[in-house]
């Protein structure tokens, strides 16, 4: 779907969209140009120029509201092109080099490595505005020390507990969590770790892994990921032993039977009091369960840091309107009003710190905000593509007890990964 944003109808359409999407009976003001004098510079003239933005249906209304004011201020025309989200990355990579792509596209941060390799994305200078966003969100769009996007939402898994089964006090360690379950009569199944059934799922186990000090890749001082594998050595070996000790050859807490439907059914039916999962789980929809959300507890002594997924906006490296695109992102989309409209249209945890604090008045949301705050960005470097199959397979072998040498299996996986990326 392609449409031009006119000077009249967009606000009406946006107000209707927000009224339908928001639980707040008073929709947010649609004038998003609330930047402070410190962050606003004289807008570049856009007379006769068109800024093309790719978006999906969820984000289109928020972009329309910002575009209305931007057109009035600059004289530019903003063209929104609605696409399926799953098509955006491939279309962006294919069309930008031909000159047919947009000036700006919405997208996920873990596309960044592929976009940089393809040479289709430009760096973004947010200036002091970057300080208004959660650090993990800024880090997610940072590559080799350069910022390549404006973040707007974060997403991470967290520890979810059934308050009716184990009370409303969050545990502070792995041992305390297990004891709370045992005391409540859940000796056999105190905790659910999603393993994607027999496929393995390093993503879900990652907070436990990082609590042993074994990140997948090492980050440098700028927050950018290097290609140095970080999950080898004693820390990784200790985590592998932990998986084995709590797998089917040990306590049995972890198994290869926990796929999405099974994990949801077991937790929703009250057969297990703790689960490590995200806000997308269907038991949040009904509101029938008495739940509490908090950051995952540590099993290895260090902070349990989940992967954080971040969504935001990229600027094309081939944009002929780079200054206009920069102005639109910094002074129109980075404002609290614009970020609030994005949240109301597609309620993911906001990356803007002030808005994240505002929506944290809801305790469930607050738990996921806290979890993301202590998380790390999902690596966006190309080398991450080499990780999943080797990593998932090693973890499920250790959990099922197929191997009786967890440390050796883990080290073989690390060596194979390093060889595959030339490390």
Beta strands, then each sheet from edge to edge (+ up, - down):
strand 1: 2-4
strand 2: 50-55
strand 3: 77-82
strand 4: 104-108
strand 5: 121-122
strand 6: 142-143
strand 7: 146-147
strand 8: 150-155
strand 9: 158-162
strand 10: 217-219
strand 11: 225-229
strand 12: 274-277
strand 13: 291-294
strand 14: 307-316
strand 15: 349-350
strand 16: 376-377
sheet 1: 1+ 3- 2- 4- 14+ 5-
sheet 2: 1+ 3- 2- 4- 14+ 8- 15+
sheet 3: 1+ 3- 2- 4- 14+ 16+
sheet 4: 6+ 7-
sheet 5: 12+ 9- 13+
sheet 6: 10+ 11-
end
